[in-house]
């Protein structure tokens, strides 16, 4: 051991001797167990993310849409027929095709898998387990 660590060790030993040992109160264990029991007894109340009235409203809306589609034929009810400037059928688009060899496809796949695994491995090895 070098001189610095011996000096640190001596300082720590002296500080501990001066401070003395602290002893917990006699009812320390009982208070800790009471606090643990109190926290264990507290139960979480289940509250759904979407309330029951909202589900009922959504159900009525879906049922109304189905009934409208059932009782009114689809011919002549379209709102887009009334507005000439909105014609969705005239919109055309094409997606360009990209042809890759199998080797390039595998390389991209392995790269994606590697990049996806990095955060999981970091979390595992940095957090210790």
N, C-alpha and C positions, 0 to 999 in steps of 0.2 A: 504494500500500500504506500502511496506517496504521502508527502507531508500534509498536503491540503486535505485529503480525506481523513487523516488522523486528527487534524485540527477540527474539522467539521464534526467528527464523531465525538470528540471530547466536549465540544460546545453543546451538542445535542444531549449528551449524557448529563452534563451539568445543569442544562435547562430543565430536563425532566426531573432531576433530583430536587431542584428549587421549587418547581411547580407542585410537586407531590402528586399522588394519585387521587383522582376524583372518584367518589363512591356515590352510586345512585341512591335515591331515597328508598325507604323500605317498601313503599307501595308503588314503586316504578313499574314492576312487571304487571301488577294488577291494572294500573292506568293504561298501559300499552294494550293489554288484552281487551279492556273495555272499549278503547278506541277502535281496535280491529273489529270487534263484534258489532259496534255501531256502524262502521263502514260496510261490513258484510250484510247487515240487515237492510241497508238502504237499497231498494230495488228500483230499477229504471222502469219508467212507465212507457208503454208502447204507444207511440203516436204515429199514425200512418202519414206518409209524405203527402198523399192526396186524400183529402177528407171525403167522407161518404156523400155529402151533397154534391160535390164536384163529380164523383163517379155517376151519380144518378143523372145529373145534367148531361154528361157525356153520353150516357146510355140513351136518354131521350133524343139527343141530337142524332145519334147513329140510327135509331129506330125511325125517326122522321125522314132522314135521308133515304133509307131503304124503302119506306112507304111511298115517298114521292117518286122514286125510280120505278116502283112496282105499278102504281096507279096511273102515272103519266108516261106514255111511250116516249122513247128517246127522240123520235122524229118531230121536228118543229118546236121543241122546247128549249133548244140551245140558245143561250143568251148571245153567243157569238154570231148567230145568224142575223141578229138585229143590228149589229155594228159591223159595217162593211170594212172598216179600217183594221179590225182585229181578225186576221185570218191565220190561224196557227198551221193550217195545212200547207200554206205557201212557203213556210220557212224550211229551208234545206241546209243541211250541213254535212260535211264529210270528215271522217276521222282519218288522218294519214296513217298508213301502215308502216310498221317498223319490223324488218326481218333481221333476226339475229341468229348466229350459228349456235349450236348446242353448247359449245365451249364457252362462249360469251355469256349465255344464259346461266350456265352452272357457276361461272365466276361471279356474276352479279348475285345469284342466290346465296353463295357462300359468303360474300361480302356483307350482304344484308343480315344473314344469321350471325356473323361475327360481330357486327355493330350492335345488334339487338342484345347479344349476350354480355357485352362489356359492362353495362350498368348493373346487371345482376351479379357478375363476378366481383365488381368493385364493392358492392354492398356486402357481399359474403366475406371477402377477405379483409376489408377495412374494418368492418364492425366486429370481426373476430368470430364469426360463426354462425 
